């Protein structure tokens, strides 16, 4: 995407990320979630999108456990946010695509999201892929995408920070 740079988030980015989350979600819940995930060391990947050196987007993946016959690790995408005055420009899509490349390269095999099926379906997320998991969030908005050999059933255990939402 022309004019957009995607890079790993740094501690200096935290105030700008918090501002974007509060504006995009019209409240502090997601900003508080991100702070807690960081404090608890549950962040697997956190990226920002910059336009002219200004942070305009953010994505975070936290550790997700899948308990089954054989327990395994996965990641949960939450949250994804783009500054309201930069939405509808493909920035969120670029963040998701870039994050998926990083995750697959790092050996992650499964990503789960609770979100709009029409939007996240563009990136391979499907409810059918998540339908075999037990979760308090189970329903049509719970979706998953696999980057490799990943479990298709079990119980999803989210990071403790999600319990505060």
LOLO-815556 format. One line per 10 residues: number of its first residue (from 0); for each residue z, x, y negated of N, C-alpha, C. Coordinates in Angstrom, 1 decimal. Last residue first. Example, Ala and Ser with C-alpha at 12.3 -4.5 7.8 and 13.67 -1.06 7.14 Angstrom:
2
1 = 7.1:12.8:2.2:7.1:13.7:1.1:7.9:12.9:0.0  7.8:13.2:5.7:7.8:12.3:4.5:7.8:13.2:3.3
END
This chain:
165
164 = 30.1:-13.3:7.7:29.1:-14.1:7.0:29.4:-15.6:7.1  31.7:-11.8:9.4:32.2:-12.2:8.0:31.3:-13.1:7.3  30.2:-11.1:11.6:31.3:-12.2:11.7:31.8:-12.6:10.4  28.7:-9.0:10.8:28.1:-10.3:10.8:29.1:-11.4:11.0  30.4:-6.8:11.3:30.2:-7.2:9.9:29.5:-8.6:9.8  30.3:-6.1:14.0:31.4:-6.9:13.5:31.2:-7.5:12.1  26.9:-6.4:15.3:28.0:-5.6:14.6:29.0:-6.5:14.0  26.4:-8.6:18.0:26.1:-8.1:16.7:27.2:-7.2:16.2  25.3:-8.9:21.1:26.6:-8.6:20.5:26.2:-7.9:19.1  23.7:-11.1:23.2:23.5:-10.2:22.1:24.9:-10.1:21.3
154 = 23.5:-11.0:26.7:24.2:-11.5:25.6:24.1:-10.5:24.4  20.5:-11.5:28.5:21.8:-10.9:28.3:22.4:-11.5:27.1  17.0:-10.5:28.8:18.1:-11.5:28.9:19.4:-10.7:28.7  15.2:-8.6:28.6:14.7:-9.9:28.2:15.8:-10.9:28.3  15.3:-5.1:27.6:15.8:-6.2:28.3:15.2:-7.5:27.8  12.3:-3.1:27.4:13.5:-3.6:26.8:14.0:-4.8:27.7  10.0:-0.7:27.0:10.7:-1.4:28.1:12.1:-1.8:27.6  9.0:-1.2:23.6:8.9:-0.5:24.9:9.6:-1.3:26.0  9.4:-2.7:21.5:8.6:-1.5:21.3:8.4:-0.7:22.6  9.6:-6.2:21.2:9.9:-5.0:22.0:8.9:-3.9:21.6
144 = 11.1:-8.6:19.1:9.9:-7.8:19.4:10.4:-6.6:20.2  12.5:-11.9:18.7:12.6:-10.5:19.1:11.2:-9.9:19.2  14.4:-14.4:17.0:13.2:-13.8:17.5:13.4:-12.4:17.8  15.8:-17.4:16.0:16.1:-16.1:16.7:14.8:-15.6:17.4  14.8:-19.8:15.3:14.8:-18.7:14.3:15.2:-17.4:14.8  15.2:-21.6:17.4:13.8:-21.2:17.0:13.7:-20.0:16.0  18.2:-20.2:18.9:17.4:-21.3:18.4:16.0:-20.7:17.9  21.3:-18.5:18.8:20.1:-18.9:19.6:19.5:-20.2:19.0  23.5:-17.4:17.6:22.3:-17.7:16.7:21.1:-18.3:17.5  25.2:-16.7:19.6:25.6:-17.9:18.7:24.5:-18.3:17.8
134 = 23.2:-16.1:22.5:23.7:-15.7:21.1:24.2:-16.9:20.4  21.6:-14.9:25.3:22.7:-15.8:24.8:23.2:-15.2:23.5  18.1:-14.6:25.7:19.4:-14.0:25.3:20.4:-15.1:24.9  15.6:-15.7:26.2:16.5:-15.4:27.3:17.9:-14.8:27.0  14.3:-15.9:23.7:14.9:-17.1:24.3:15.8:-16.8:25.5  13.0:-13.8:22.6:14.4:-13.9:22.4:15.1:-15.0:23.1  10.3:-14.3:23.1:10.9:-13.0:23.5:12.4:-13.0:23.4  10.0:-16.8:21.9:9.9:-16.7:23.3:10.5:-15.4:23.8  10.1:-16.1:19.2:11.3:-16.8:19.8:11.2:-16.6:21.3  8.8:-12.9:18.2:8.6:-14.2:18.8:9.9:-14.8:19.3
124 = 7.3:-10.5:16.1:8.6:-11.2:16.5:8.2:-12.6:17.1  5.0:-9.4:15.1:5.2:-9.4:16.6:6.5:-10.1:17.1  4.7:-9.7:12.5:5.1:-8.4:12.9:5.4:-8.3:14.4  4.3:-12.4:12.1:3.2:-11.4:11.7:3.4:-10.0:12.2  6.7:-13.6:12.6:5.6:-13.6:13.6:4.5:-12.6:13.3  8.0:-13.6:10.2:8.3:-12.5:11.1:7.3:-12.5:12.3  6.9:-16.0:9.0:6.9:-14.7:8.4:7.0:-13.6:9.4  7.3:-18.0:10.9:5.9:-17.8:10.4:5.8:-16.4:9.7  10.1:-18.0:11.4:9.1:-17.6:12.5:7.7:-17.3:11.9  12.5:-16.6:9.4:11.4:-17.6:9.4:10.3:-17.1:10.4
114 = 15.3:-15.3:11.4:14.5:-15.5:10.2:13.3:-16.5:10.4  16.9:-12.9:12.9:17.1:-14.3:12.6:16.4:-14.7:11.3  15.6:-10.5:15.1:15.8:-11.0:13.8:16.1:-12.5:13.8  15.7:-7.5:17.0:16.0:-8.9:17.0:16.1:-9.3:15.5  14.0:-5.1:18.9:14.5:-5.5:17.6:14.6:-7.0:17.6  14.0:-2.5:21.3:14.1:-4.0:21.0:14.7:-4.2:19.7  13.9:0.2:21.6:13.0:-0.6:22.4:13.0:-2.0:22.0  13.9:3.4:20.0:14.4:2.1:20.0:13.4:1.2:20.8  12.8:5.9:19.6:13.1:5.5:21.0:13.8:4.2:21.1  11.9:6.7:17.2:13.2:7.1:17.5:13.7:6.7:18.9
104 = 9.5:5.4:17.1:9.5:6.9:17.2:10.8:7.4:17.6  10.4:2.8:16.7:9.7:3.2:17.9:9.7:4.7:18.2  11.5:3.2:14.1:12.3:2.8:15.2:11.7:3.1:16.5  9.3:3.9:12.5:10.4:4.8:12.6:11.2:4.4:13.9  7.7:1.6:12.8:7.2:2.9:13.2:8.3:3.9:13.5  9.4:-0.4:11.7:9.0:-0.4:13.1:8.5:0.9:13.6  9.4:0.5:9.0:10.6:0.6:9.8:10.3:0.5:11.3  6.7:-0.1:8.3:7.2:1.3:8.3:8.5:1.5:9.1  6.7:-2.9:8.6:5.8:-2.0:9.4:6.3:-0.6:9.5  8.7:-3.6:6.7:8.9:-4.0:8.2:8.0:-3.0:9.0
94 = 7.6:-2.6:4.3:8.9:-2.2:4.8:9.1:-2.4:6.3  5.3:-4.1:4.2:5.2:-2.7:4.3:6.5:-2.1:4.8  6.4:-6.7:3.8:5.5:-6.4:5.0:5.5:-4.9:5.2  7.5:-6.4:1.3:8.4:-6.7:2.5:7.6:-6.3:3.8  5.2:-6.0:-0.2:6.2:-4.9:-0.1:7.1:-5.1:1.1  3.3:-7.9:-0.8:3.2:-7.1:0.5:4.2:-6.0:0.7  3.8:-9.4:-2.9:2.9:-8.3:-3.1:2.7:-7.4:-1.9  5.8:-11.3:-3.0:4.4:-11.8:-2.8:3.4:-10.7:-3.1  8.0:-9.8:-5.5:7.7:-10.5:-4.2:6.2:-11.0:-4.2  8.9:-8.7:-7.7:7.9:-7.9:-7.0:7.6:-8.6:-5.6
84 = 10.9:-10.2:-8.9:9.7:-10.0:-9.7:8.7:-9.2:-9.0  12.9:-10.1:-6.8:12.2:-11.4:-7.1:10.9:-11.2:-7.9  12.8:-7.4:-4.6:13.2:-7.8:-6.0:12.3:-9.1:-6.3  13.2:-8.1:-1.3:12.4:-7.5:-2.3:12.8:-8.2:-3.6  14.9:-7.5:1.8:14.8:-8.1:0.5:13.9:-7.3:-0.4  16.4:-8.1:4.9:15.1:-7.6:4.2:15.1:-8.3:2.9  19.6:-7.1:6.3:18.6:-8.0:5.6:17.3:-7.3:5.2  18.4:-7.1:9.5:19.1:-7.9:8.5:19.8:-7.0:7.5  17.5:-6.7:12.7:16.9:-6.6:11.3:17.7:-7.6:10.4  19.2:-5.0:15.1:19.1:-6.3:14.4:18.5:-6.0:13.0
74 = 18.4:-3.2:18.1:18.7:-3.3:16.7:18.5:-4.7:16.2  20.1:-2.2:21.1:18.9:-2.8:20.4:19.2:-2.7:19.0  21.2:-0.8:24.2:21.2:-0.9:22.8:19.9:-1.5:22.3  22.6:-2.3:27.2:21.6:-1.5:26.5:21.8:-1.7:25.0  24.0:-2.7:30.5:24.0:-2.8:29.0:23.1:-1.9:28.4  22.9:-4.3:33.2:22.9:-3.0:32.7:22.9:-3.1:31.2  23.4:-7.0:33.2:23.7:-6.2:34.4:23.8:-4.8:34.1  24.3:-7.1:29.8:23.7:-7.7:30.9:24.1:-6.9:32.2  24.4:-7.0:26.4:25.2:-6.9:27.6:24.6:-7.7:28.7  23.2:-5.3:23.8:22.8:-6.3:24.8:23.6:-6.1:26.1
64 = 24.1:-4.7:20.5:24.4:-4.4:21.9:23.8:-5.6:22.7  22.8:-3.3:17.7:23.0:-4.6:18.4:23.1:-4.2:19.8  23.0:-1.7:14.6:23.1:-1.6:16.0:23.5:-3.0:16.6  20.7:-2.8:12.0:22.0:-2.4:12.5:22.0:-2.3:14.0  18.4:-2.1:9.5:18.6:-2.4:10.9:19.9:-1.9:11.4  17.2:-3.1:6.4:18.2:-2.5:7.1:18.2:-3.0:8.5  15.3:-2.7:3.4:15.4:-3.2:4.8:16.4:-2.4:5.5  14.1:-3.4:0.1:15.1:-2.8:1.0:15.1:-3.5:2.4  12.5:-2.8:-3.1:12.7:-3.5:-1.8:13.6:-2.7:-0.9  12.4:-1.4:-5.4:12.0:-2.8:-5.5:12.2:-3.5:-4.2
54 = 13.4:1.3:-7.3:13.6:0.6:-6.0:13.3:-0.9:-6.2  11.1:3.2:-9.1:12.1:2.2:-9.1:12.2:1.5:-7.8  8.9:4.9:-9.0:10.2:5.5:-8.9:11.4:4.5:-9.0  6.8:3.0:-8.8:7.0:3.8:-10.1:8.4:4.4:-10.1  8.5:1.5:-6.4:7.3:1.3:-7.2:7.5:2.0:-8.6  9.8:1.9:-3.2:9.8:2.3:-4.6:8.5:2.0:-5.2  11.9:0.6:-0.7:10.5:0.7:-1.2:10.6:1.0:-2.7  14.1:2.0:1.7:13.8:1.4:0.4:12.3:1.5:0.1  15.8:1.6:4.8:14.7:2.1:4.0:14.7:1.4:2.7  17.8:2.4:7.4:17.9:1.8:6.1:16.8:2.4:5.3
44 = 18.9:2.2:10.7:17.8:2.6:9.9:17.9:1.7:8.6  21.5:1.7:11.7:20.5:2.5:12.5:19.4:3.0:11.6  24.8:1.2:10.8:23.4:1.2:10.3:22.6:2.2:11.2  27.5:1.2:11.4:26.6:0.4:12.3:25.1:0.4:11.8  29.7:2.3:10.0:28.7:3.2:10.7:27.8:2.4:11.7  31.2:0.6:8.5:31.5:0.6:9.9:30.6:1.6:10.7  30.0:0.9:6.0:31.4:1.4:6.2:31.7:1.5:7.6  27.5:-0.3:6.5:27.6:1.1:6.2:29.0:1.7:6.4  28.3:-2.9:6.9:27.6:-2.2:8.0:27.6:-0.7:7.7  29.5:-3.5:4.4:30.3:-3.4:5.5:29.6:-2.7:6.7
34 = 27.2:-3.4:2.7:28.3:-2.5:2.5:29.2:-2.4:3.7  25.7:-5.5:3.9:25.2:-4.1:3.9:26.3:-3.1:3.7  27.4:-7.7:3.3:27.1:-7.4:4.7:26.6:-5.9:4.8  27.3:-7.7:0.5:28.6:-7.4:1.2:28.4:-7.0:2.6  24.7:-8.4:0.2:25.1:-7.1:-0.3:26.4:-6.7:0.3  24.8:-11.0:1.3:24.0:-9.9:2.0:24.3:-8.5:1.5  26.5:-12.3:-0.5:26.8:-12.2:0.9:26.1:-11.1:1.6  26.2:-12.7:-3.3:26.6:-11.4:-2.8:26.8:-11.3:-1.3  23.2:-14.4:-4.5:24.6:-14.3:-4.2:24.9:-12.9:-3.6  20.4:-14.6:-4.2:21.1:-15.4:-5.1:22.6:-15.5:-4.8
24 = 18.8:-13.0:-2.8:19.5:-14.0:-2.0:20.4:-14.9:-2.9  17.7:-11.3:-4.8:16.8:-11.9:-3.8:17.5:-13.1:-3.1  20.0:-10.5:-6.2:19.0:-11.2:-6.9:18.1:-12.0:-5.9  21.5:-9.1:-4.2:22.1:-10.2:-5.0:21.0:-11.1:-5.6  19.6:-7.1:-3.5:20.1:-8.1:-2.5:20.7:-9.3:-3.2  19.3:-5.7:-5.9:18.2:-6.4:-5.3:18.6:-7.5:-4.3  21.9:-4.7:-6.2:21.3:-5.6:-7.2:20.2:-6.4:-6.7  22.1:-3.1:-3.9:23.0:-4.2:-4.1:22.5:-5.2:-5.1  20.2:-1.1:-4.5:20.1:-2.0:-3.4:20.9:-3.2:-3.5  21.4:0.0:-6.8:20.1:-0.6:-6.9:19.9:-1.6:-5.8
14 = 23.8:1.2:-5.6:23.9:0.1:-6.6:22.6:-0.6:-6.8  22.6:2.9:-3.5:23.4:1.8:-3.2:23.6:0.7:-4.3  21.3:5.3:-3.9:20.5:4.0:-4.0:21.4:2.8:-3.9  22.9:7.4:-3.2:22.7:7.1:-4.7:21.9:5.8:-4.9  22.7:7.5:-0.5:23.9:6.9:-1.1:23.7:6.6:-2.6  19.3:6.4:0.3:20.4:7.5:0.1:21.6:6.8:-0.5  16.9:5.3:2.6:17.8:5.0:1.6:18.8:6.2:1.5  13.7:6.8:3.3:15.1:6.5:3.7:16.0:6.2:2.5  10.8:5.2:1.7:11.6:6.3:2.1:13.0:5.9:2.6  7.7:4.3:0.6:8.8:3.9:1.5:9.5:5.2:1.9
4 = 6.0:3.5:-2.4:6.5:4.6:-1.5:7.7:4.0:-0.7  3.2:2.1:-3.8:4.5:1.8:-3.2:4.8:3.0:-2.3  0.6:2.5:-4.7:1.7:2.5:-5.7:3.1:2.2:-5.1  -0.9:0.7:-2.1:-1.1:1.5:-3.3:0.1:1.3:-4.3  0.0:0.8:1.2:0.0:0.0:0.0:0.0:0.9:-1.2
END
